[in-house]
């Protein structure tokens, strides 16, 4: 242990622990919650879980570095925040519910980054969900403990997502500090598929002029399908405005001409981020979708939008070939005693739903009379009382 650091939002001083990476331990009152408000194309409801803020994989373009609070501690000083006993908090929250959706581990930091080896919060949280028969998914660029896969294989709606930059290993190492090799990730996918777990491959994000070669993209799709992937999710790197200078400075490593090209390409501002020109993005997505169709797997986008007459509009309406953007139709789950079970006839596509078989009227977001917003733990508790 060496030194102390003041961390927002609490403003408290915390001792910095050095192993396996610099981090602090904090107590948290964080609650399970649904998708964030605003732009939303994810058609199924999820309960979002972040046991760590900051990620030792340290992808150069990670949008989480633009988030406030503890994320700024990692961005500025490389210190990860660990939420002490967060698995116990999640367990109590789940036990207070009668209605649950699939757990999402985790939307902003890798659940199996190196700090997991010390605290095991992700594995403990997965166990908490599986013990109650609630589905859970993860997204990772790392190897996954076999105990996690053994647990998840017991739950029929749980699934795995693996995220790739590029099939070229030397380039991958230049774009992120840690994480598994591309070859190892394909082995991880194959192991998941062998255990009967649905597998999703994310080409997320594509970095223009660096990882957007047609042959590389097609190779990733074919190799993923061969490793057992049922679905591909893709995006093109966007640049949060508060990270603009940092990202361009990093990319100077690949040549000043690349940075000049990207500055000319990133001309579309949507909310707080710069986006590559939509025609460029559509060409990339068309290429990947066509390859997916050739090998017989699904395709969708993640957080990709365009401005039509000044209105932010999702691109999935044009490119998605599945019912859900993650390719998995996961129903809402209802408690029966100590365990949960899928709601009968629930299709798991809340944004399209007009007749909620789960019994939760607010989740019928395909109706014009339904207010579409982010759901919090209190909403989940309310649904249970109403049912």
N, C-alpha and C positions, 0 to 999 in steps of 0.2 A: 504494500500500500504506500502510495507516495502522493502527498499534496491533497488540497481540498479545492472544490470548485463550487461556485454559486450557480444554481440552475433555475431557469424559469420553467413553468409559471410560478412555482412556489417561492422563489427568491431565497431558499434555504441554502446553507453550505453543506456539501456532501463530501465525504472522503472518496478519493478516486482509487478504485481497485485496479490492479494492473494485469491480472491474468484471468482468462487467456488473452484478453484485449482490454484496454482501458475502459472502465465502466463505473457507473454509480448504481446503488440500490435505493429505490424510493418506494414509499407506500403510495398506494393509488386507490382512488374511489371511482376508477373508470367503470363504465357500464357497457354491457352489450348494446349494440344499436344496429340499425339497418343501413342501407346505402345512404351516402351523403346527399343533401338536397341539391337542387339545380339540375344540370345535365345528367340524364340517366337513360342508358340503353340496356342495362342489364335487366332482362325481363323477369328473372326470378328473385324473390326476396332472399336475403342473406343476413346472418348475424356476424358482424365484423369484430375481429379479435386481433389486438396488437400487443403481445407480451413484451416486445422490445421496441424502443424508439432509437433509430440509428442502426446501421447495418455494416458489418465489417467486410462484406463483399465490395462495398464502396464503388458501385457502378458510377462512371463519370457523369452520367446524365440523370441520375435518380431524382425524380421530382419531389421525393420526400424531403430532400434537403431544402426545399423552398417552404416547407411547412413551419409553423411557429412552434414555440415552446421548446420541449426537450430536443426536437429535431435540430434546432439551431446549435445546441451544445455539440452535437455530432459534427455538423457542418463546419463549425469554427474551430473545434478543439479535438475532434475525433473521438469523443467520449460517448459511449452507448449508455442509454438509460434502461435499466432492468426493473420491472415492476414486481416487487417482492411478493411472493405467494399469490401471484395473480391467478393461478389455477384454482386456489381455494375460493377466491372471490367469484370466479366463473361458476364453480360448482354450486355455490349458494344461490347465485342468480338463476341458474337453470332449475334448481329445485323450487324456485318461486313461480315458475311458469307452468301453464297448461297448454300453451301453444308455442311452437318453436319452428324456426326455419334452419336451413343448412348453415353450419358454422363456416366462416371464411378466415383461414389462417395463412397469411395475413395480407391485408391489402397494401401495406406500405413498407414492410421490412421482411427480410427472409426469415422464416420461422426456424430454419436449420443452420443459420450462420454459426460461427465458431462459439459464440457465447452460450449457445444451447447445450454444448458439451458440459458446461459447469452447472447450469440451473435446470435444464430439462423442462422448461415451462411449456414449450410447444407439445412435447410428448405427453406431459401430464394433462394438458387441456384436451388433447385428442382422446385420451383415456376417459376423461370426464364426460365427453360427448358420447363416446361409444358405449359406456356403461349404462347410459340412459336411452340407448338406441336412437340417438339423434345424429343425422349425417353431418360430416365435416369434410372440407376440402383443404388442400394446401397448395401454395405456389412457391416454387423454390428453384434456385440455381445451384443447390448443394446436394450432397448425398443425404439419404434419408435413413435413420436408424431402422433396422429390420423389425424391431419391436413395434414401431409405429405402423409399418405395413401389415404386420400380423394383427394388430388391433383393428385397423381400418377394414381389413378384408372380412371382418365379422359383420359389417354394417352394409346393407345392399345398395345404399344410395351415396356412399362416400366415394370420393374420387381424387385424383392426383393431377397436378399441373406442373410441368417443367418448362423453364423459360430459357431461351437461347438468344445470344447476340449474332453468332456467326459460326459456321463449321470450321473456320480457320483458327486453330488453337493459339497461334502466336498473336493474332489480332485480338482474340478474346481476352488474353492476359493483359493486353494494352488498354482495354476498355473497362476492366474491373480488377480490383486488387486480390480478391479471393474468390472462392466458389469452385465447384467441380469442373473438370474438363468437359468439353463437348462429348468426347467418347464415353466418359463416365456417366454423363447424364442420360445418354441413350441406353446404357446398361441398366440404370435405375428405372427407366421407363419400361424396359423389357421385364424387369423383376416385378414391377407393379402389375403389368399385364398378366404375367404368369400366375400371380396370386388372385386374378379375377377382378382387379381394381380397374375401373375405366381410367384412361390416360388421355390428357390433353397436352398438346405441344404449343407453346407460345413463342412466336418469333416477335419478340417484344422488348425493346423497339427495334425497328429497322433504322439504321443510321445512314442518311443519304450520303452518297459518294464514298462510303466506306464498306457497308455491309449489304448494299442493295443490288449486288450483282445477280442477274437472273439465274445463272448456274448455281450459285450458292443458295439462293432461296429455294429453288427446285430440289436441290440436294437435301436440304433440311426437311422439306415436306416428305420426300420419298423415304429418307432414313427414319423419320418419325413414324411414318405408317408401318414400316418394316419392324420397328421396335414396339408396335402395339398401340400407337396413338389412334384415337377415333376422330379427333377433331383438331383443327389448327386455329389459334387466335393470333391476330397480327395487329401491329400498330406501327406508325412512323414516329420517330422521336419528336416530341414537342419540347419547347424551351421556355420554362417559366421565366418571366421577365426579370425577377430578382436573381436568377442564376445565369442570365445571358452572358455576362462578361466572363464568369467562371468557366462556362462550357466552351466558349470560343477560345479562351486562353488555353484550355486543355488541348483542344483540337489543333492548336498551333504545332503540337508535337508531330502531326502528320503533314505539315506544310502550310505555309501561309496562303497558298492558292486555294486549298480546300476551304479554309475559313472564308475567304472572299466568295467562293462559290455558294457556300451555305448562307452567308448574309444576303446574297441575291435571291436565294431560294426561299428563305424564311421571311416572307412578306405578309403573311396573313395572321392578324392578331385576333384571337378568340379568348375573351375574358382575360385572364392574367398570363397567357402564354402566347409565344410565337409558334406558328404552324407552317410547315412546308406548303407551298402552293398546292391547292387541292387537285389540280390536274396531274401533278407529279404523284401525289399520294394515290390517286385513283389508278394510275398505271401500275404502281407497286401492288395494290390490292387485287387488281384484275389478274396480274401474273400469278400471285399466290393462289387465288381462288381457282383459276383454271387448272393449276397443278393438283390442287385438292380434288377437283372433280375427276381428273384423270385416274387418280389412285383410289377414289371412292370414299373419301372422308369429308367431314363437314368443315365449314369455314365461317369465321365471323371476325369482327373487329373489336378493339377495346378502346373506348373513349376517343373515337374519331368523329369529327364534326366538320361542317362547312357553314358558311354564312350565305343564306338565301334571302335576298331582299332585307338584309339586316337581322334575320332571325337565325339563331343557332340551330342547325338541323343535323341529326345523326346520319352517318353514312351507312350504318348497318342495314337500313331499309333497302339499300341498293346492292349490298354485297353479302349479307348473311344468308347462308343456305340451310340453317337449322332453326329450331324453334326458340332456342336460348343461345345467348352469345357465348356461353361456355360449352355449348354442345350437350349439356346434361339437363334433363327434365327432372328436377327434384321437387317433390310435393312438400307442402306444409305438413308438419308433424303435430299430432295431438296426444296429450298425455292419457295413458290408461294405466292407472296404478302407479308403479314406480318406473315404468317404461313409457316411451313414446312410440306411436305408430303413424304411418302415413295416412293422411286424410283420404278417404275413399273418393276415387274419380278426380282427384286434384291433379291438374296437368303441370303444375309448377311453373307457370308462365304468367306471373301476376300482372305484368303490364298489358297483357292481352285479355285478361279474364273479365268476363261480364256476369258470370254466374258462379260465385265462389262456393265450391263444394266443401271447402274447409270450414265454412261458416263464418268467416271473417269478412264482413262487408267492405272494410277499408282496403282489403287486398285485391278487390275487383277493380283494378286500375285501368281496365279497358273501357270502363263506362265513363261517359262524359260528366256524370254527376259526382264522381269520386275525386276528392282532393289528393293530388299526388305530392307526397312529401317524404321526408326522411322519418323513419320510425325509431323510437327510442325504447328502452326497457319498459318504461311505464306503459307504452302502447301494447307491448306483448302481454303485460299483466292485465291490462284492461280487456284484451280479447279473451283471455281465459275466464275472466269474471262474466263477460257477456255470454260466453258459450255455456 
